[in-house]
Amino acid sequence: MRVDPSFVGQTPAHSTDVRHYERDDAKRMSELMTRETTAEVSRPAPKDTLTKVEEKLNAIKDWYASIKEAETVSKQSVLSSLKDVFSDPQTQKEALWYAFRQAKSAKGTDDAVPELLSVLKQELLGDFAGQLMAEPPTDRAALKAMLAQSFPLGAQKEQALWHCWAELKSLPEMTSTVDLVREELSFVIQKNAMVKNIMTHSHKLDLS
């Protein structure tokens, strides 16, 4: 078989295309790895995240100590102090719930501040009782949906339901709503107890 001399030493077209695509793939891979590395560096390390959480918790504790020792306790003074210390609405809500838990646990002791507990309870829970009166839920599903909008955590739901039950149980026109509240409260209490039990007795899995 005779070979055309003009083809000797030439690189096949498909080989050139392969090398071209290989270079493009290598370039894209390099760019992707660079982006991932940059993102990894910019992502906060777990230690940094933990430090920020501790700093926020300490700030919340300090704020609670300051309002507890204040000479005058009112809704206006508490909310004004809250907004002066924390600009983030989510942190403000966390601070209010922390203060409520602490004030409630101090009830009946020498550290109790009834005025503060009343202000916090009204700020966190009062509007929900009014909402149930204005728009009574038709069933437990509707009550659950209303709870979820205002109280994302199980412990918060429980506190809200207890408060609503106490506020509404003496109102004859709210009898059906009180029944729904009592049923949902029983369910939430059991669920919270189960979650607490799991958290208390759970162990980290050994993945080694």
Secondary structure as UniProt FT lines:
FT   HELIX           5..7
FT   TURN            8..9
FT   HELIX           13..42
FT   HELIX           46..68
FT   HELIX           75..85
FT   HELIX           89..105
FT   TURN            106..108
FT   TURN            110..111
FT   HELIX           114..121
FT   HELIX           122..126
FT   HELIX           127..134
FT   HELIX           140..150
FT   HELIX           154..168
FT   TURN            169..170
FT   HELIX           172..174
FT   HELIX           175..201
//
